[in-house]
Every structure is written in C-alpha cells, then in structure tokens.
Amino acid sequence: MNRTAIYPGSFDPLTNGHMDIIERGSHLFDRLIVAVGINTEKPGYFSVEERLEDLRVCCAKMPNVEVASFEGLLVEYARSRNSRILLRGLRAISDYDYEFRIALANRRLAAEVETVFLIAREEYSFLASSVVREVAKFGGDYAQFVPENVAKRIENRLKS
C-alpha cells in the first residue's frame, strides 16, 4: 500500500519546527506532500511562490517529499491527490484544541481522510511563523528559528 500524506500549512515563513515535522513525516509515509495553502483574502509575508521555493530548497534531499500549493478545501485537495492522511504538528494544548476541531470538521466532510498528529520536539514547542515575523520586525535573532535560505530571504525583505 502506498501511503501518501499531506502536510498543509501557510509556511509563512518556513520554520525549523516545520522542517522537523517534514523530516519526521518523510520517514513515516511513502510520500509526503507539503502543501502551501493559498488564502486569497489574506496577503502573506512572503508570496506563495517564495514559500514554495524555500520549501523546495529545504526538502531537496528528501526524495519522497513533494512541494505543492492548493486552494480551497483541504479534504478536496487530499482526494484529488489520492491521499487519505493529513499530517499536522502540535506544539501546545492550544494547538490541540484548534486542530481537534478542524480534524472533526474534515472527518465530517470526508470520512475516509484521517488526521495524524506529531508532537513538536520540545525545542520547537513555542515556535510559530508569527513569532519569527515578530522577532524579525523588532530586530531580534530570527535566524536561529529558520533554515538558512529562509533567514536570507527575511534579511532581504527587511532591507527592502
């Protein structure tokens, strides 16, 4: 059986916590699709194309990881990619509450699609893209929280 999982997110920007989930997920599934969700009503810090490029660079050494984007309902995207598994990371109880509700809604929309959770490593349990953006905005050391190519992209954004 070919087990294809989808790890959806905004990845705006991609963090070391995201990469940890991607690396661990790549060992659990035959194929992992890292899918950047497109939200046309909410402009991102980085464009979808920039986020896809960062993900492709960071995932290049993982042959069973594919990077893509999607718009609309996640479960419909999962069906279109023949995936019955959604992978999500959990950092804290607050994540669980939110993710639990989303997983139940997804189950109502597509009973055949299961949500699988990976607990964040302790060193990433506080880390969110919004934290990285805030640290960068106020001149803090954001580079410790993101892959090197993402740190360079943030640096260039701050210069412009």
BABABA-758901 format. One record per residue (C-alpha): residue number from 1; z, x, y. Coordinates in Angstrom, 2 decimals, always signed. Last residue first. Example, Ala and Ser with C-alpha at 12.3 -4.5 7.8 and 13.67 -1.06 7.14 Angstrom:
{2 {+7.14 +13.67 -1.06}}
{1 {+7.80 +12.30 -4.50}}
end
This chain:
{160 {+1.18 +13.79 +46.49}}
{159 {+3.76 +16.41 +45.58}}
{158 {+5.95 +13.91 +43.67}}
{157 {+2.98 +12.82 +41.56}}
{156 {+2.14 +16.45 +40.74}}
{155 {+5.73 +17.08 +39.59}}
{154 {+5.65 +13.89 +37.52}}
{153 {+2.44 +15.04 +35.81}}
{152 {+3.93 +18.47 +35.18}}
{151 {+7.05 +16.90 +33.65}}
{150 {+4.79 +14.74 +31.46}}
{149 {+2.99 +17.83 +30.12}}
{148 {+6.34 +19.47 +29.35}}
{147 {+7.76 +16.55 +27.37}}
{146 {+10.41 +14.51 +29.20}}
{145 {+14.19 +14.44 +29.76}}
{144 {+14.87 +18.09 +30.68}}
{143 {+12.08 +17.97 +33.25}}
{142 {+13.92 +15.29 +35.28}}
{141 {+16.15 +17.84 +37.00}}
{140 {+17.11 +15.87 +40.11}}
{139 {+15.11 +15.48 +43.32}}
{138 {+16.02 +11.90 +44.21}}
{137 {+12.80 +10.28 +43.03}}
{136 {+12.74 +12.45 +39.90}}
{135 {+16.19 +11.25 +38.80}}
{134 {+15.17 +7.63 +39.47}}
{133 {+11.89 +7.93 +37.58}}
{132 {+13.62 +9.58 +34.61}}
{131 {+16.32 +6.91 +34.52}}
{130 {+13.65 +4.17 +34.63}}
{129 {+11.90 +5.80 +31.69}}
{128 {+15.10 +5.43 +29.70}}
{127 {+17.58 +7.94 +28.29}}
{126 {+21.19 +7.00 +27.66}}
{125 {+21.09 +7.19 +23.84}}
{124 {+18.82 +10.23 +23.90}}
{123 {+21.37 +12.90 +22.91}}
{122 {+22.92 +10.48 +20.41}}
{121 {+19.69 +10.04 +18.49}}
{120 {+18.27 +6.61 +19.05}}
{119 {+18.75 +4.05 +16.28}}
{118 {+15.50 +3.06 +14.64}}
{117 {+14.71 -0.64 +14.42}}
{116 {+12.15 -2.39 +12.23}}
{115 {+10.56 -5.66 +13.34}}
{114 {+8.69 -7.67 +10.71}}
{113 {+5.35 -9.46 +11.13}}
{112 {+4.54 -12.11 +8.49}}
{111 {+6.43 -14.82 +10.37}}
{110 {+4.11 -14.52 +13.37}}
{109 {+5.09 -16.57 +16.43}}
{108 {+8.58 -17.49 +15.18}}
{107 {+9.11 -13.90 +13.99}}
{106 {+7.99 -12.62 +17.40}}
{105 {+10.60 -14.84 +19.07}}
{104 {+13.26 -13.53 +16.70}}
{103 {+12.25 -9.91 +17.37}}
{102 {+12.30 -10.53 +21.13}}
{101 {+15.81 -12.00 +20.97}}
{100 {+17.09 -9.11 +18.83}}
{99 {+15.41 -6.57 +21.12}}
{98 {+17.32 -7.84 +24.18}}
{97 {+20.73 -7.97 +22.48}}
{96 {+20.12 -4.70 +20.65}}
{95 {+19.11 -2.89 +23.82}}
{94 {+22.40 -3.94 +25.46}}
{93 {+24.28 -2.66 +22.41}}
{92 {+22.86 +0.79 +23.02}}
{91 {+19.87 +3.06 +22.38}}
{90 {+17.71 +1.05 +20.00}}
{89 {+14.15 +2.07 +19.20}}
{88 {+11.48 -0.38 +18.10}}
{87 {+8.87 -0.32 +15.34}}
{86 {+6.78 -3.41 +14.69}}
{85 {+5.54 -3.83 +11.13}}
{84 {+2.93 -6.23 +9.69}}
{83 {-0.07 -4.28 +10.90}}
{82 {-3.67 -5.28 +10.30}}
{81 {-4.69 -4.03 +13.76}}
{80 {-5.73 -7.50 +15.00}}
{79 {-2.54 -8.95 +13.50}}
{78 {-0.42 -6.44 +15.37}}
{77 {-2.27 -7.24 +18.61}}
{76 {-1.55 -10.92 +18.05}}
{75 {+2.10 -10.05 +17.43}}
{74 {+2.22 -8.06 +20.66}}
{73 {+1.00 -10.95 +22.77}}
{72 {-1.38 -10.00 +25.55}}
{71 {-2.87 -6.65 +26.48}}
{70 {-3.11 -3.58 +24.28}}
{69 {-3.31 +0.18 +24.53}}
{68 {-3.91 +2.85 +21.92}}
{67 {-2.52 +6.10 +20.53}}
{66 {-2.87 +6.83 +16.82}}
{65 {-0.32 +8.73 +14.76}}
{64 {-1.14 +9.73 +11.17}}
{63 {-2.38 +13.19 +12.16}}
{62 {+0.77 +14.17 +14.07}}
{61 {-0.11 +17.39 +15.89}}
{60 {-1.90 +15.56 +18.73}}
{59 {+1.03 +13.24 +19.41}}
{58 {+2.18 +14.88 +22.66}}
{57 {-1.32 +15.34 +24.07}}
{56 {-2.38 +11.83 +23.04}}
{55 {+0.79 +10.35 +24.54}}
{54 {+0.21 +12.06 +27.87}}
{53 {-3.42 +10.86 +27.93}}
{52 {-2.40 +7.30 +27.11}}
{51 {+0.16 +7.37 +29.92}}
{50 {-2.43 +8.66 +32.38}}
{49 {-4.94 +5.99 +31.33}}
{48 {-2.32 +3.24 +31.67}}
{47 {-1.73 +4.40 +35.23}}
{46 {+1.54 +6.09 +36.09}}
{45 {+4.50 +4.58 +37.95}}
{44 {+3.19 +1.25 +36.72}}
{43 {+1.97 -1.78 +38.62}}
{42 {+3.47 -5.00 +37.29}}
{41 {+1.34 -8.14 +37.07}}
{40 {-1.41 -6.60 +34.92}}
{39 {+1.09 -5.57 +32.26}}
{38 {-0.76 -3.42 +29.75}}
{37 {+1.32 -2.48 +26.73}}
{36 {+0.90 +1.08 +25.55}}
{35 {+0.61 +1.12 +21.78}}
{34 {+1.76 +3.98 +19.58}}
{33 {+0.03 +3.16 +16.30}}
{32 {+1.83 +4.69 +13.34}}
{31 {+0.09 +5.16 +10.00}}
{30 {+1.47 +5.84 +6.56}}
{29 {+4.94 +4.95 +7.80}}
{28 {+8.35 +6.59 +7.66}}
{27 {+7.45 +10.14 +8.64}}
{26 {+5.46 +9.08 +11.72}}
{25 {+8.41 +6.88 +12.69}}
{24 {+10.66 +9.94 +13.05}}
{23 {+8.15 +11.68 +15.29}}
{22 {+7.43 +8.55 +17.34}}
{21 {+11.14 +7.69 +17.73}}
{20 {+11.90 +11.25 +18.88}}
{19 {+8.90 +11.18 +21.22}}
{18 {+10.21 +8.03 +22.88}}
{17 {+13.58 +9.72 +23.41}}
{16 {+11.86 +12.81 +24.82}}
{15 {+10.41 +10.50 +27.45}}
{14 {+6.95 +9.05 +28.20}}
{13 {+6.81 +7.85 +31.79}}
{12 {+6.10 +4.96 +31.99}}
{11 {+5.99 +4.70 +28.19}}
{10 {+5.25 +0.96 +28.55}}
{9 {+6.13 +0.20 +24.98}}
{8 {+4.88 -0.66 +21.53}}
{7 {+5.48 +1.24 +18.28}}
{6 {+3.09 -0.36 +15.79}}
{5 {+3.50 +0.22 +12.08}}
{4 {+0.83 +0.62 +9.42}}
{3 {+1.98 +0.70 +5.82}}
{2 {-0.92 +1.29 +3.44}}
{1 {+0.00 +0.00 +0.00}}
end
